[in-house]
Amino acid sequence: MRYYQAEHESAYRKIEELGYTQWNDLFDQSGAWTYDNFQNRAFLERIIPRLDLPAATATSVLEYGCGTGPAACYLAARGFQVDAMDLIPDAITLARRMAEERGVQVDFSVADICALASEPVTSRYDLVLDSFCLQSIVIDEDRAAVFEAVRARLKPSGYYIISTALHAPGRQAEPGFSYDASTGMYYREVPAGTVADQVVEIDGRWHIPHRRHLTADALRAELTSAGFDVLSLQTSDAADVVVCRLG
C-alpha cells in the first residue's frame, strides 16, 4: 500500500459514516469551510477571470486529488468541461452524488496521479488543478511523476494551479510526527510492522511520509526544475496558491 493511501481511505470512510461532505469537515468544526464555500474558492474566483482561457464552455479542466469534488462542481456549474480524479473510491462515490444534487456534469474517475505518468495521454487540458493534493505527495520520485503527468496533459497554452500549504517558519512537529527541515518532509508515526512503502525508522520508532511543506522559494525552485514557469505564488490564511505554465 502506498504511504498516502491508508490515511485517505480512513478519512473518506469516516466522512461517509458521519454524513459529512468534504475533507475539512473532519478538522474544522467552525463551519468556515463548506462544500460550496471550499477553501480555495475565493482564489479561483479571483484568478480564473484573469487567465487567458477560452470561454468557459470551451475550457477543459483536469483536477487531480479532487476529493469529494467541491472545486470540480464549482467549475462545472460555471460551464467548464471538467474531468476529476481521486485515488479513493469512497471520495469519488460522494463526489458523484454531490454533482448530481447540484445538477452539474463532471466526469469523475478513480485514479492515482502518481501512476498517471506511465499511462497513455488521451486528453490535453487548458487548466490542471491541484486542490491541496501535492502536499500529500511527499517523496521526490512521486512528485516528479505528478509533474510529468501534468506536463504531458497540459496544453502549451494551459495553466497549472496548485493550492497547498507552505512551511510555516517556527512550526514544530506535533506529537506523533517528525519534521525534516532539510527536505520539508513531515513523517507520521505508525505501529511497528505497518505494511506500507517508504517506512523509515526515526528515533527508534516507525514512521511513514505524511506531508511535504516546502518554503516558497523551495517550491518555486522545484516547479521550475520540473519544467514549469511560475507566474505567481501567493500566500494567505486560506491557502498558498501557485499559478504556472509550461516553461
N, C-alpha and C positions, 0 to 999 in steps of 0.2 A: 504493500500500500504506500502511495506517495505521502510524504510528510505533511502535505497540506490537506489531505483528503479527510481523515478521521474527524478533525475539528469541525469542518464544514458539514459533513454528514450529520454529526451530532447536533449542530446548531439548527440546521433546517428541519431536522426531525422534531426538535423542540418547538420551533416556530409553528409547525403544523399542529402539534399537540396542544399548544396554548392558544391557538386561534389568532396568532399574530400574522402580520402581512409582510414584514421586511426585517432585515438584519438588525437595524438599530432598536427595534422593539425589545430585543434581548438585553440591551445595555442602557438605554435611555428611557427612564420611566417618566420624564418630564413631559413627553409628548411633543418636544420641539421638532422632531423629525417624524414625519408620517409618510405613508406610501405616496401620496400626491405632493407633499412638501418634503421631498427627499433631500439628502444632504448637499448634493452638488447641483440642485436645480437652479438656484439663483445665478450661479456662474454660467450654466448653459444658456439661461435666458439672456444674459448679457453678451456672451461671446458669439453665439451662433449667428445672430444677425450681422455681425461684423466680418464673418468669414466669407471668402469668395466662393460660395457654393451655388449650385443650380437652384432653381425653385424647389421648395420642399418636396413636392410630389415627384421630382426627378432626382432627388438626392438619396443615394444609397448609404445606409449606415450599418456597421457591424459593431455590436457591443459584446465583448467577451467578459466572462465573470459577471454576468448580468444579475445573479441572484434571483430574486422574485420578480424582477423586471420593472421597477419603478421608472428608471430613466428611459428604458425602451418604450414603455407605454406612453410616457410623456412625449417622446419624439413622434411616435406613431400617431398620436392624437393631433399632432400639428402637420400631418401629411407626409412625413418622412417614410421612406421604404426601409424597414428595419429588420435585420436578422440579429438574433441574440442567442448567446450560448452560455451554458454554465456546466461545470463538472458534476453537479449534484442533481440527480433526478427529482428529488423532492422539491428543490428550488424551481425547477422548470415546470413541474406539475402545478405549483401555486402560481407561477408567472402566467401560465396559460389561462388559469382561472381568473386572475386579475385582469388580464387583457380582455377576456370575454365579458366580464362585468362592465368594463368601460367601453365596450363596443369598438375596440381598436384591433388592427391586424398586425401581428408581429410573428415572424417565422422563428419560433423558439426551437432550440435543439440542445441535446446533452452532448457536450464535447469538452475536452481538456485543451486549453490554449497552448499548453506546453508541448502537446503532441501534434499540434496542427502544422508545425513547420515541415514535418515529413509527409504531409498529405497533399494530394494534388490541389492546385488552386482552381476553383470553379467560378469564383466571382471576385471582382475588384470593387472597392468602395470609395465613395467620396469622403467618408468620415469613419474612422475607427475610434471607438470609445472604450475607455477603461474607467470604471467607477469603483475605485478602491480595491481592485484585484491585484495589481502589481505588487503592492506591499506584502501580500501573502506568498508571492513567488520569490523565494529567498536566495537560493544558490545561483551562482553565476551562470552555470550551464542552462538552467531553466529560464532565467531572464533573457539570455541570449536567444533561446528558442522562441520565446514570446516575441522578441523584436524581429526575428527572422520571419515569423508567421505574419506579423503586421506589415513589414516591408513588402512581402510578396502579395498582399491583398489590398494594399493602399494604392489608389490611382496616383499617377505622377502629380496631379494637381490636388490631391486629397490632404486631409488634416488628421492628425493623431492627437487626441485629447486624453490626458491622464489625470484623474483625480486620485490623490494619495495623501499620505501623512509623512511629512519630512521629520527628520530627527530634531527634537526639541533640546536645545542646549541645557545642560544641567539635569536632564531627566535621569532618574535612577531606575534600574530594573526592579520590578515588583517581586515580592517573594514567590519562588517557584519559577522565576525567569532569570536568564543571564544575558548580558549585553556585551558584544564585542565592538568596541568603539572604532577599531581599525577597519571594519567591514560594514558597520551599520546593521549587523545581524542580531536579532533577538532570538534566543533559544528558550523553549519551554520544557520544563522538567517533566519526564514521563516515567512510569514504573519500569523497573529493571525487567528486561525480557520483552518490552514492547516491540512488536513487529512493524517496522516501517523503514523506509530508506533514510539515509543521512543521519542515523542515530549517532550521537557523539557523547563522550564522557567529559563532563566539566565538574571539577572539584569532587570527583568520586561519584557523581550522580549522572544518570542517563538524561539526555536532552535531545529534542529534535528542533530543526529550524522552525521559527514561528512567524517572524515579520522581518522586513528589511526597511528600515527607516534611515535613508541617506540624508546628508546635508544637501542644501540646494545646489551647491557647487558640484558635489559628487554626482547627483542625479543628472545635472546638465552635462557633465563630462561623460557619464555612462551613455546617455542618449546620443550625444554627438559621436562617440566612438561606434555606436551601433548603426550609424548611417542616417541620423535624423538632424534636422536643423531646428533648434529650439527657438521658437518665435517669442514665447513669453513664459515666464514662470512666476506665478502669483501665490502669495500665502494669505490665509485668513483663518479665523477661528473655525469655520465650517469645513474647509478643505484647502489643501495645497494643490494647485492645478497647473499643468503644463500643456502648452499647445505647440505641436511640432508639425513639420512637413518633412518629406524625404529630402535628404541633403544632396 
